Amino acid sequence: MLPDFVVLSEKLRIFASQIIILYLMEQQTTLVETIIKGIQEKKGQRIVVADLQHIEGAIARYFIICQGNSPSQVEAVTESIGDFARKDLGEKPATVAGLENAQWVAMDYGDVLVHVFLPDVREYYDLEHLWDDATLTHIPDLD
């Protein structure tokens, strides 16, 4: 039989691990909500959040997909996302790719990947349906 302090120590370690996991999940949820606000600020449309947390081998926990109607709107949405995440949460994307032609911009926030498309490019790649098991949440446009 193990001494009481060893058993207690193990229980505390497990509890601390659970608290850390809950904290990280809350941070990701807050980041997702903040990114959505940034998209809506510049009238980004057809926002979809794909929850990939329970999909083995997924490259992120969340995909956020939206569109702008022109390359300049795609750029504006991308900039707004970055501004909101930085100002509200102190978060910066590790990478932003695609701004050169602004047809499809990808922003990498680690466990959250953001994709801002032009409508025809979004339709062609159809990222929403790459994972059949993903839970998709459609965010209403703010018109």
N, C-alpha and C positions, 0 to 999 in steps of 0.2 A: 504494500500500500504506500502511495506517495504522501509525503508530508503535506499538510494543509496549505502552506505557503506556495508549494509548487503547483498544486491544483488551482489555487486562486490566481497565481501568476499566469497560467495558461488561459484561464477564463478572461482575465483582463486583456491578454494579447488578442484573443478572438474578438472581444468586445471592441477594442481599439480598431481592429481591422474592419469590422462592420461599420463603425463610425466613419472611417476614412472612405469606404466605398460609398456610403450615403452622401457624404460631403462632395465627392467627385461627381456623383450622379446629379446632385443639385446644381453644381457648377455648370455641368453640360446643359441642363435644362435651362438655366438662366442665360447661357450663351445662345442657345437656340431662340429663346424669346427675344433677346436683344437683337439678334440678326434679323428676325422677322420685323421688328420695329424699324430697323434700318432699311429694309426692303420697302416697307409700306410708306416710309417717309418720302421716297422718290417714286411712288406709285407703281412699284414692281407688281406684276400680276401673276395669277395662277400659282401661288405659293403652295408647295407640297413639302411636307416633312416626312422623310422615310426613316422609320426607326429600325435600325439594323442590329440592335444590341444583342438579340438572341440568335443571330445568324452566324454560324461558325464560318470563319475565314473572311468575314466582311472587313474591308479596309478601314472602316470608321463605324462609330456608333450611330451617327445621324448623317443623312444627306439632306440638305435643304436645296430645293430646286425652284427657280422662279424665272420670269422672263421680263424683258423690256422690249418695247416696240421698235427701237432703233438702236444703232450702235452707241449714240450719245446717251440714251437712257440706260443701256447696259452699263456704261461707264459710271453714270451718276448713281445707279443702284449699288454698284461695287464700292464706290467711294463712300456712300452713306453707310453701308454695312461696316466698313473699316472704321469710320468715324464713331459710330455708335458703340462698337465693341471696344474701341480704345478708350473713349471717354467714360462709358458706363462701367466697364469691367477691367480696364487696363490690359486688354487682350489684343494681340497683333497676330495676323496670319503668318504662318511659317513661310508660305509661298502664295503668290498670286500669279496665275498664268492666263494668258489669252487677251490681255488688255490691248495688244497691238492692233487687232482687228475688231475686237469687242463683239464677236459673234457668239462666243462661249467663253466666259471667264470662270475659272475655278479658283476658289480661295480655300486654303488648307489651314484649319484651326485645330489640327490634331485629330481628335475624335469627332469633329464636326467638319464636314466638307460642304462648301456652298458652291452651287452652280447657277450662274446667271446667263441665260440664253436669249438669243433672238428666237422668235416663234418657230420659224421653219427649221432651224438647227435643233431646237429642242424636240420637235416632232420627229426628226430624222433619228436622233440618238435614243430617244425614249427611255431615259435613265430611270424613270419611275417604275418601270416594269422589268428591270434587270433581276430583281430579287422577288420571286413569288411570295416568299414568306415574310417580307417586310410589312410592317404596319404603316399604312399611308394616312397622313392627316392632311386634309385639304383646308387651307386657310382662306376664308372669303376675301375677295378683293374689296378695297375700301372705297372704290368709286366715289 
